[in-house]
Amino acid sequence: MLVHVPLLQPSMTTARRSRIDLSQLLQGQNPTIDLRINIFEDSTRNFLKALVGFKNKAITSISERRKYQIAEKKKFAERTQHVEKEINKRKLIEIDLVAGMRFDN
């Protein structure tokens, strides 16, 4: 009886099938099948490294965006305050002009 067992290459980009003759394997003294656990562990380790890198990059990006947004919010608040002061100043000038026009008539 022949069984197809998929074995992964170290690159993890392609899968290779190897034929194992179970009847011949079971006739041996100590039947074992190399599952290539070390390749799986390496792949898992690399995946976790990539995942941690992605997480750290996302956290950094979010932090930078937050800093930028805080700075922009501060700029807009300062600009708004400046414009409001200018508006109030102009209102006072307008009130003085209107008051001066009333007394001139």
TORPA-4810 file (N, C-alpha, C, O; in nm, 3 decimals):
<nodes>
NODE_1_0.084_-0.117_0.000_0.000_0.000_0.000_0.089_0.124_0.000_0.178_0.135_0.084_M
NODE_2_0.066_0.217_-0.092_0.143_0.341_-0.102_0.057_0.457_-0.055_-0.060_0.467_-0.090_L
NODE_3_0.116_0.544_0.025_0.046_0.660_0.078_0.123_0.784_0.037_0.246_0.786_0.043_V
NODE_4_0.052_0.888_-0.005_0.115_1.015_-0.039_0.118_1.102_0.086_0.014_1.129_0.147_H
NODE_5_0.236_1.145_0.123_0.254_1.232_0.239_0.313_1.363_0.189_0.424_1.363_0.135_V
NODE_6_0.241_1.474_0.206_0.299_1.600_0.160_0.413_1.643_0.252_0.397_1.648_0.374_P
NODE_7_0.526_1.673_0.193_0.641_1.721_0.268_0.673_1.862_0.220_0.681_1.885_0.099_L
NODE_8_0.691_1.954_0.310_0.714_2.092_0.273_0.862_2.120_0.260_0.944_2.073_0.339_L
NODE_9_0.894_2.196_0.158_1.032_2.238_0.136_1.068_2.347_0.237_0.978_2.412_0.292_Q
NODE_10_1.197_2.368_0.264_1.236_2.474_0.357_1.188_2.612_0.313_1.166_2.699_0.397_P
NODE_11_1.170_2.633_0.184_1.125_2.765_0.136_0.977_2.785_0.162_0.929_2.898_0.161_S
NODE_12_0.904_2.679_0.186_0.761_2.682_0.214_0.679_2.737_0.097_0.562_2.771_0.115_M
NODE_13_0.738_2.746_-0.020_0.665_2.797_-0.134_0.601_2.687_-0.215_0.501_2.709_-0.282_T
NODE_14_0.658_2.567_-0.209_0.602_2.455_-0.284_0.594_2.333_-0.193_0.673_2.317_-0.100_T
NODE_15_0.499_2.249_-0.222_0.484_2.125_-0.145_0.530_2.010_-0.234_0.502_2.006_-0.353_A
NODE_16_0.601_1.916_-0.173_0.651_1.800_-0.246_0.588_1.676_-0.185_0.582_1.663_-0.062_R
NODE_17_0.543_1.587_-0.268_0.484_1.464_-0.219_0.587_1.353_-0.231_0.654_1.337_-0.333_R
NODE_18_0.598_1.276_-0.125_0.692_1.165_-0.124_0.611_1.037_-0.103_0.515_1.036_-0.026_S
NODE_19_0.649_0.933_-0.172_0.577_0.806_-0.157_0.642_0.725_-0.047_0.764_0.710_-0.041_R
NODE_20_0.558_0.673_0.039_0.605_0.588_0.148_0.535_0.453_0.135_0.412_0.448_0.127_I
NODE_21_0.611_0.348_0.133_0.556_0.213_0.125_0.532_0.167_0.269_0.626_0.129_0.339_D
NODE_22_0.405_0.171_0.312_0.372_0.138_0.451_0.403_-0.007_0.485_0.448_-0.036_0.596_L
NODE_23_0.380_-0.096_0.392_0.406_-0.237_0.424_0.556_-0.259_0.449_0.593_-0.333_0.540_S
NODE_24_0.639_-0.195_0.370_0.783_-0.207_0.391_0.824_-0.135_0.520_0.909_-0.184_0.594_Q
NODE_25_0.763_-0.022_0.545_0.796_0.055_0.664_0.758_-0.021_0.791_0.832_-0.021_0.889_L
NODE_26_0.643_-0.086_0.790_0.596_-0.159_0.908_0.673_-0.288_0.932_0.667_-0.343_1.042_L
NODE_27_0.744_-0.338_0.833_0.824_-0.459_0.851_0.952_-0.430_0.929_1.015_-0.522_0.982_Q
NODE_28_0.990_-0.305_0.935_1.113_-0.269_1.004_1.100_-0.287_1.155_0.990_-0.302_1.208_G
NODE_29_1.214_-0.285_1.223_1.220_-0.304_1.367_1.154_-0.189_1.442_1.076_-0.210_1.535_Q
NODE_30_1.185_-0.070_1.400_1.135_0.050_1.466_1.077_0.144_1.358_1.146_0.236_1.315_N
NODE_31_0.953_0.121_1.314_0.899_0.201_1.203_0.877_0.348_1.244_0.809_0.376_1.343_P
NODE_32_0.934_0.438_1.167_0.914_0.582_1.190_0.901_0.652_1.056_0.953_0.606_0.955_T
NODE_33_0.831_0.764_1.058_0.817_0.849_0.940_0.869_0.986_0.981_0.824_1.045_1.079_I
NODE_34_0.962_1.036_0.904_1.017_1.169_0.932_0.914_1.274_0.891_0.889_1.295_0.772_D
NODE_35_0.854_1.337_0.987_0.753_1.438_0.960_0.816_1.576_0.936_0.745_1.673_0.908_L
NODE_36_0.944_1.583_0.947_1.020_1.706_0.925_0.966_1.820_1.013_0.935_1.929_0.966_R
NODE_37_0.957_1.789_1.139_0.908_1.885_1.238_0.997_2.009_1.242_0.948_2.120_1.262_I
NODE_38_1.127_1.990_1.222_1.219_2.104_1.227_1.184_2.208_1.122_1.197_2.328_1.147_N
NODE_39_1.140_2.165_1.004_1.099_2.259_0.899_0.974_2.334_0.944_0.965_2.456_0.925_I
NODE_40_0.879_2.262_1.003_0.758_2.326_1.054_0.791_2.428_1.163_0.738_2.538_1.164_F
NODE_41_0.881_2.389_1.255_0.919_2.480_1.364_0.989_2.604_1.309_0.963_2.715_1.356_E
NODE_42_1.077_2.586_1.210_1.144_2.701_1.148_1.042_2.793_1.081_1.048_2.915_1.094_D
NODE_43_0.950_2.732_1.011_0.847_2.809_0.942_0.761_2.886_1.043_0.730_3.004_1.024_S
NODE_44_0.723_2.819_1.151_0.643_2.883_1.254_0.719_2.997_1.319_0.664_3.104_1.343_T
NODE_45_0.847_2.974_1.349_0.931_3.078_1.409_0.941_3.199_1.317_0.928_3.313_1.362_R
NODE_46_0.963_3.174_1.186_0.972_3.284_1.090_0.840_3.359_1.079_0.838_3.481_1.069_N
NODE_47_0.729_3.284_1.082_0.598_3.347_1.076_0.576_3.436_1.197_0.528_3.549_1.185_F
NODE_48_0.611_3.385_1.316_0.593_3.465_1.438_0.681_3.589_1.437_0.639_3.696_1.482_L
NODE_49_0.803_3.576_1.385_0.891_3.694_1.373_0.827_3.798_1.281_0.825_3.917_1.312_K
NODE_50_0.773_3.751_1.167_0.708_3.843_1.073_0.586_3.907_1.137_0.560_4.025_1.117_A
NODE_51_0.511_3.828_1.213_0.392_3.879_1.279_0.427_3.987_1.382_0.361_4.090_1.389_L
NODE_52_0.531_3.962_1.460_0.576_4.061_1.559_0.625_4.187_1.488_0.597_4.298_1.532_V
NODE_53_0.698_4.169_1.379_0.743_4.285_1.301_0.627_4.366_1.247_0.630_4.489_1.251_G
NODE_54_0.526_4.298_1.196_0.406_4.365_1.144_0.336_4.440_1.257_0.293_4.555_1.239_F
NODE_55_0.324_4.375_1.373_0.258_4.439_1.488_0.333_4.564_1.530_0.273_4.669_1.553_K
NODE_56_0.466_4.553_1.541_0.547_4.668_1.583_0.538_4.781_1.482_0.532_4.898_1.519_N
NODE_57_0.538_4.746_1.354_0.526_4.848_1.249_0.390_4.917_1.257_0.381_5.038_1.241_K
NODE_58_0.285_4.840_1.282_0.151_4.898_1.294_0.142_4.991_1.415_0.084_5.099_1.406_A
NODE_59_0.200_4.948_1.527_0.198_5.031_1.648_0.274_5.161_1.623_0.228_5.268_1.663_I
NODE_60_0.390_5.151_1.559_0.468_5.271_1.528_0.391_5.364_1.436_0.389_5.485_1.458_T
NODE_61_0.328_5.309_1.335_0.251_5.389_1.241_0.135_5.459_1.311_0.111_5.578_1.288_S
NODE_62_0.064_5.387_1.396_-0.048_5.446_1.470_0.002_5.557_1.561_-0.061_5.663_1.571_I
NODE_63_0.113_5.534_1.626_0.171_5.634_1.716_0.211_5.760_1.639_0.185_5.872_1.684_S
NODE_64_0.273_5.742_1.523_0.313_5.857_1.442_0.192_5.934_1.393_0.191_6.057_1.395_E
NODE_65_0.088_5.863_1.349_-0.034_5.930_1.305_-0.098_6.007_1.420_-0.146_6.118_1.401_R
NODE_66_-0.098_5.948_1.540_-0.155_6.015_1.657_-0.079_6.144_1.687_-0.140_6.248_1.711_R
NODE_67_0.055_6.137_1.685_0.137_6.257_1.709_0.107_6.364_1.604_0.093_6.482_1.637_K
NODE_68_0.098_6.323_1.478_0.070_6.417_1.371_-0.067_6.482_1.391_-0.082_6.603_1.375_Y
NODE_69_-0.167_6.400_1.425_-0.302_6.453_1.444_-0.309_6.548_1.563_-0.380_6.648_1.558_Q
NODE_70_-0.235_6.517_1.669_-0.232_6.606_1.785_-0.169_6.739_1.746_-0.218_6.846_1.784_I
NODE_71_-0.059_6.734_1.670_0.008_6.856_1.626_-0.084_6.939_1.536_-0.092_7.061_1.549_A
NODE_72_-0.153_6.872_1.443_-0.245_6.943_1.355_-0.361_7.003_1.433_-0.403_7.116_1.406_E
NODE_73_-0.413_6.930_1.530_-0.523_6.981_1.612_-0.478_7.106_1.688_-0.553_7.203_1.701_K
NODE_74_-0.355_7.103_1.739_-0.300_7.217_1.812_-0.287_7.337_1.718_-0.321_7.450_1.756_K
NODE_75_-0.237_7.313_1.595_-0.224_7.422_1.497_-0.359_7.484_1.466_-0.373_7.606_1.461_K
NODE_76_-0.460_7.399_1.445_-0.593_7.450_1.413_-0.652_7.527_1.531_-0.718_7.629_1.511_F
NODE_77_-0.627_7.480_1.653_-0.677_7.549_1.772_-0.611_7.687_1.784_-0.678_7.785_1.813_A
NODE_78_-0.480_7.693_1.761_-0.409_7.821_1.766_-0.459_7.915_1.657_-0.480_8.034_1.681_E
NODE_79_-0.478_7.861_1.538_-0.529_7.943_1.426_-0.669_7.992_1.457_-0.701_8.108_1.431_R
NODE_80_-0.753_7.906_1.511_-0.890_7.945_1.546_-0.888_8.055_1.651_-0.963_8.152_1.641_T
NODE_81_-0.804_8.039_1.751_-0.795_8.140_1.857_-0.747_8.273_1.798_-0.798_8.379_1.835_Q
NODE_82_-0.649_8.268_1.709_-0.599_8.390_1.645_-0.709_8.458_1.564_-0.727_8.579_1.571_H
NODE_83_-0.783_8.380_1.486_-0.891_8.435_1.403_-1.001_8.494_1.491_-1.053_8.600_1.461_V
NODE_84_-1.035_8.425_1.600_-1.139_8.477_1.690_-1.096_8.609_1.753_-1.177_8.700_1.767_E
NODE_85_-0.969_8.620_1.792_-0.918_8.746_1.846_-0.927_8.857_1.742_-0.967_8.970_1.772_K
NODE_86_-0.890_8.824_1.618_-0.897_8.922_1.510_-1.042_8.964_1.484_-1.069_9.082_1.462_E
NODE_87_-1.134_8.869_1.487_-1.276_8.900_1.467_-1.325_8.993_1.578_-1.392_9.093_1.550_I
NODE_88_-1.292_8.961_1.703_-1.335_9.047_1.814_-1.275_9.187_1.804_-1.342_9.285_1.833_N
NODE_89_-1.151_9.195_1.762_-1.086_9.325_1.743_-1.159_9.405_1.636_-1.185_9.524_1.654_K
NODE_90_-1.192_9.339_1.525_-1.264_9.406_1.416_-1.405_9.447_1.459_-1.455_9.551_1.418_R
NODE_91_-1.468_9.365_1.541_-1.602_9.400_1.591_-1.596_9.528_1.674_-1.682_9.615_1.661_K
NODE_92_-1.494_9.538_1.759_-1.479_9.659_1.841_-1.455_9.782_1.753_-1.510_9.890_1.779_L
NODE_93_-1.374_9.767_1.649_-1.351_9.878_1.556_-1.480_9.916_1.487_-1.510_10.035_1.470_I
NODE_94_-1.557_9.815_1.446_-1.685_9.841_1.378_-1.782_9.912_1.472_-1.852_10.004_1.431_E
NODE_95_-1.787_9.868_1.599_-1.874_9.932_1.697_-1.835_10.079_1.715_-1.921_10.166_1.721_I
NODE_96_-1.705_10.106_1.723_-1.658_10.243_1.736_-1.696_10.326_1.614_-1.737_10.442_1.627_D
NODE_97_-1.683_10.267_1.495_-1.718_10.340_1.372_-1.867_10.370_1.367_-1.907_10.482_1.332_L
NODE_98_-1.949_10.273_1.402_-2.095_10.293_1.401_-2.132_10.398_1.505_-2.214_10.486_1.478_V
NODE_99_-2.073_10.390_1.622_-2.102_10.488_1.728_-2.059_10.627_1.683_-2.128_10.724_1.714_A
NODE_100_-1.949_10.640_1.612_-1.902_10.770_1.561_-1.994_10.824_1.454_-2.013_10.946_1.445_G
NODE_101_-2.052_10.737_1.372_-2.143_10.781_1.268_-2.273_10.833_1.328_-2.331_10.927_1.273_M
NODE_102_-2.320_10.778_1.436_-2.445_10.822_1.499_-2.430_10.963_1.556_-2.524_11.043_1.549_R
NODE_103_-2.318_10.992_1.609_-2.300_11.124_1.670_-2.271_11.230_1.564_-2.291_11.349_1.589_F
NODE_104_-2.225_11.188_1.447_-2.195_11.284_1.342_-2.323_11.337_1.278_-2.319_11.446_1.220_D
NODE_105_-2.434_11.266_1.286_-2.558_11.310_1.220_-2.627_11.411_1.296_-2.733_11.458_1.255_N
</nodes>
